[in-house]
């Protein structure tokens, strides 16, 4: 994506991260279907977890 500056090593590292992140996203989207609407009703409802932590009550 056009890093104008940086060492060859840094550019290689960033390139590797991009490849890894793309692969991970493809795995989540295509293989695991983890966030698929098809399975949303089976997902844990943790909406209150952060509120409990913020209120000082810890995890629910």
N, C-alpha and C positions, 0 to 999 in steps of 0.2 A: 504494500500500500504506500510505498514511496517514502521510506525513512530517508531524509536528506542527509542526516549526520548519524554517526555512531560507528563503532568498530565493526569489523566483519563478524566477530564473535557475537556482539549484541544483536546485529541484524539476523544472524542465524538463530539465536535464541528466540527472538520475537517471531520469526518465521515458524519455528517449531511450536511455539505456543499457539499460533493461529491454526496450524494443522491439528494440534491436539484438541483445541476447543471446537473446531468444526467437526472432528470425529466424535467427540463427546456429545455434541448437540444432535448429530445424526443418530447416534446410538439411542439417546433419549427419545427422539421424535419417531424413529422408525422401528427400533427393536423393542424397547421396553414398554413403549406407550404409557409411560409413567404418568404423564400429565394429560392423557387423553380424556376427553369429555365422556367417553364410553365408560370409564371407570371412576368418574368423579364421585358417585354416590358411595363408593367403597373407601374413599380416602378418609383419613382421620380429620376430624374437625378440631383444629388447634387454634381457633380464632381467639379464645380466651387466654391462651398461654402467655402471650406478651403482656397483656393487660395485668395478669396476676403478678408477673415479674416486676412490672413497672410500679404496681401498688405495694410492692414489698412482701407479697404473700408467697413468693416462690412459685414453682411449677404447680399447676392444678393436679 
